[in-house]
Amino acid sequence: MFRGVVLSALGQLWGIAGSIVISSAIFATYHFSLWMLVPTFVLGLALGWLAEKTEGLWPPIALHVLYNGLTVAIVFWPLSG
């Protein structure tokens, strides 16, 4: 949603760089986590940049899945041993 709809809509108003920053801020706020606000904002920047660089949605979707998977694995790793 953020890369496909928000990023493209904002791009018409703010240009590529502005739209990536603004959509990343919305993305971070949407996650409703104050302590994760900065990391999620940085992830949003990376995902937005990747969407623009590749001109597609699948690379940022894959990176987001990878990020979430690694986060879950790191959280649960100590519990499995």
N, C-alpha and C positions, 0 to 999 in steps of 0.2 A: 504494500500500500504506500509506504513512504517513498520508495524509489520509483514506483510506477506512476502514482497519481500526484502526490505532493511535490516531488522533485520536479516533474515536468511542468506542473502548473506554476510553481514558483520560478522556474527557469525563464518563463516568459516575462516575469516582472522584474526579477533581480539578477538575471544572468546565471551562469553555471556556478561560479564560486559562491555567490550570495545564496543561491537556492540550496546548495549543499550544506552551508552553515545553518541556515534557517531550518531546513528539514531535519538536520541532525539535532538541533535544539528541541524541536517538536518530538522527535523520536525518543530522545533522552527523557523528556518530561512525561511522555506517554507511558513509560515504564514504571512510574510512580515509586521510585526508589531514590531517596536523597543521597544515600552513601554510594550509589552506583551512577549518579548523575554524570560525573565527569567521564568515567570509563565508557558509559553508554553513548555519551556525546562523541567521544573519539571513535568508537565503533561506527556510529552513524556517519562520521566524516569519511571513514575508510569505505563503508558500503556505498555511500553516495559517489565518492570518487571512482570506485570500481564500476558502478553502474554507468557513469558517464564515459569512462575510459573504454569499456567493452561494448558500450551501446546496447546493453542487454540486462535482463533481470536475473538470469540464472547464476552468473558468477557471484553477485552479492547475496543471493539466496543461499548458495553453497557455503559462502564464508560465514553467513549468519548461523547456519546449521552447525558448521564446524566449531564456531565460537561457543554456541550453546552446549554442544556435545562435550567439548573440553571442559567447560565450566562445571557441568554436572559430573563428569568423571573426576575432576579434582576434588569436588565437594565430597563425593562418596568413596573415593579411593581408600581413605583410612578405615572406613567401615567394612571393606571387603577383606581386609587382611587380618 
